[in-house]
Amino acid sequence: MSQRIFKVMASDRMDGKAGGDPRFEILIVGMNGELRGKQLPSGAESKAWAGEIRLPTSTQSLDIWGDDNDDITGLSLTIGDPDGMVVADRRSLAPMPWAPEGSMQVLATMHEFDGSPSFMDPRAILASVVERYRSRGLTPVVATELEFYVMSGDWRETGRPSPPESLTYRGEPNGFQLYDMSAVDALEDYLQTLRAYAKVQGLPADATTAEFGPGQFEVNLTHRADALAAADDCLYLKRIAEQAARRHGLKSTCMAKPYSDHAGSGLHVHASIVDSQGRNILDARGGEPKLLKSVTAGLLDSMRAAQLVFAPFANSYRRFQPGSFAPVDLTWGNGHRGTAIRIPDTDGPAARIEHRVAGADANPYLLLAAILGGMLAGLDRELDPGEETTPSHTPANTTPLTHDFLSAVESFRASPFIADIFGTRYQVLYGDTKRKEAFAHLRTVSDFDYRTYLPRL
């Protein structure tokens, strides 16, 4: 990934920028895709470049509540909660247009003091998978499509989400808004801020579209011949969406299913592979005709094992509903948006797969590691994806994805594929942490329980 170069003209600067002194943020990525790190005064960034920033390595073992779970992981106080080195990646250096002018942020990877990347660091996990391609003279080319909701800013007071007022009539949504330009117009101020932030940060943002749900949008990022850069872009886009919403008194969320009666939000990934001469080896016309199908089969074969990465929270499983655009079976099809793996193009440089299973809540680094790992399985041996799903034919006896969080946890914990791609130590850490979360969810009596069962039982 080439280092971003920023020339921010006066017209690109944000009106109403925060006052105060500029700052420098060095950020690491947690298990759940959250950003953690340190904020330094401007001018102190030399510490980051010199590798002098320290954080406890357990920072990357924190669960969704921020608990280090030392009782089940033994990675915090049990071993003295040791520090690691936070090694900044200059290539991810980017301005923060929502902060005082001159503020910058940079992503980093956690390292042990012997110089090796931490087994817990999601960026390091993805980098290790990309290295497997590089050792073969191959480069994965990937792009992400992120869906998210924008909602009213009073969610903390009301305890539940609601669409922005401009998309409602007497408090009710105006209806489905797929590709509806009036929905885009209604939130144009917000979207303009989002696009301006993306421009300042140098993100390769392409089309922005209104999706089905009220206040739901999708932003496409263009293809990168650097999977780590593509994941960085996706993470920065999530932060941009949130910061732009704050500026307009709104809330953005990548929660997979924030509304019971509206569409969930996905994170679709497009991927191809080029060789050392820049040729797309998935090109069925100019390359190996069977390779695209074999790679598809590798993805399908590993999908159940990796579903916990694609759907990492209890709420994630509410998105897998029959009749929705979220897939529920291990299926594939040419141009078919109801399948888990869609093949948009089979010939030429644009030949690629589209992975449609993940929710917007997925950690983009772990997501790409799982997808690229599944594609490797299809490179190593010739695999058959089975019958194609077409508009006129749905294969019988397809294997379903799970609708159950705990079942996904157990599949992840038992999988040799996961151990190979993520390492056995991370498989145990992630699996055990998510298992605790799944049991907490099962123990919680919900409003649904009270409304449905209490009056009747």
Sequence and secondary structure as in RCSB ss.txt:
>XXXX:A:sequence
MSQRIFKVMASDRMDGKAGGDPRFEILIVGMNGELRGKQLPSGAESKAWAGEIRLPTSTQSLDIWGDDNDDITGL
SLTIGDPDGMVVADRRSLAPMPWAPEGSMQVLATMHEFDGSPSFMDPRAILASVVERYRSRGLTPVVATELEFYV
MSGDWRETGRPSPPESLTYRGEPNGFQLYDMSAVDALEDYLQTLRAYAKVQGLPADATTAEFGPGQFEVNLTHRA
DALAAADDCLYLKRIAEQAARRHGLKSTCMAKPYSDHAGSGLHVHASIVDSQGRNILDARGGEPKLLKSVTAGLL
DSMRAAQLVFAPFANSYRRFQPGSFAPVDLTWGNGHRGTAIRIPDTDGPAARIEHRVAGADANPYLLLAAILGGM
LAGLDRELDPGEETTPSHTPANTTPLTHDFLSAVESFRASPFIADIFGTRYQVLYGDTKRKEAFAHLRTVSDFDY
RTYLPRL
>XXXX:A:secstr
         GGGS TT   S  EEEEEEE TTS EEEEEEETT THHHHTT  EEEGGGGG  TTS   HHHH  
SGGGT  EEEEEE GGG EE TTSSTT EEEEEEEE TTS B TT HHHHHHHHHHHHHTTT EEEEEEEEEEEE
EETTHHHHSS    GGGEETTEE S  TT HHHHHHTHHHHHHHHHHHHHHT  EEEEEE SSTTEEEEEE  BS
 HHHHHHHHHHHHHHHHHHHHHTTEEEE  S S TTS   BEEEEEEEE TTS BTT TTTS TTHHHHHHHHHH
HHHHHHHHHHS SGGGGGG  TTSSS  BS EEES TTSSEEEEE SSTT EEEE   BTTS HHHHHHHHHHHH
HHHHHS     S  BTTB  SS  B    HHHHHHHHHH HHHHHHH HHHHHHHHHHHHHHHHHHHH   HHHH
HHTTTT 
